[in-house]
Amino acid sequence: MSEKPITGEKRVFMTGNEVVAWAAVAAQAEIMYGYPITPQNEVMHYWTRLAPKFNKIFLQTEDELSAGFTTIGGVMAGRKTF
């Protein structure tokens, strides 16, 4: 049986957390502030792998409240953060 080339629409399978990271890249987010806590730690995992490829930044904070406040600070400073 010969293989057929893929033509037209291409599809990939991703987890919801991976989709969030790719959506942030597509939205041109510049930096992610985060703390490894369930359920958000998988988003951090994917973002830290994507960030260097797209010249993005990740900063791990000391707790989830700090992640929220630094995100607000980034937005107030005019950066695209999440």
DAZIPE-V126702 format. One record per backbone hydrogen bond with DSSP energy under -0.5 kcal/mol. NH is the residue of the N-H (numbers start at 1). CO is the residue of the C=O. Records with the same first field share a line. If there is no record, write none. Layout:
BEGIN
NH: CO  CO
END
This chain:
BEGIN
14: 12
19: 15
20: 16
21: 17
22: 18
23: 19
24: 20
25: 21
26: 22
27: 23
28: 25
29: 24
30: 80
31: 80
32: 57
34: 59
37: 35
40: 37
41: 37
42: 39
43: 40
44: 40
45: 41
46: 42
47: 43
48: 44
49: 45
50: 46
51: 47
52: 48
53: 50
54: 50  51
55: 52
56: 51
57: 30
59: 32
61: 34  59
67: 63
68: 64
69: 65
70: 66
71: 67
72: 68
73: 69
74: 70
75: 71
76: 72
77: 73
78: 75
79: 74
81: 79
82: 31
END
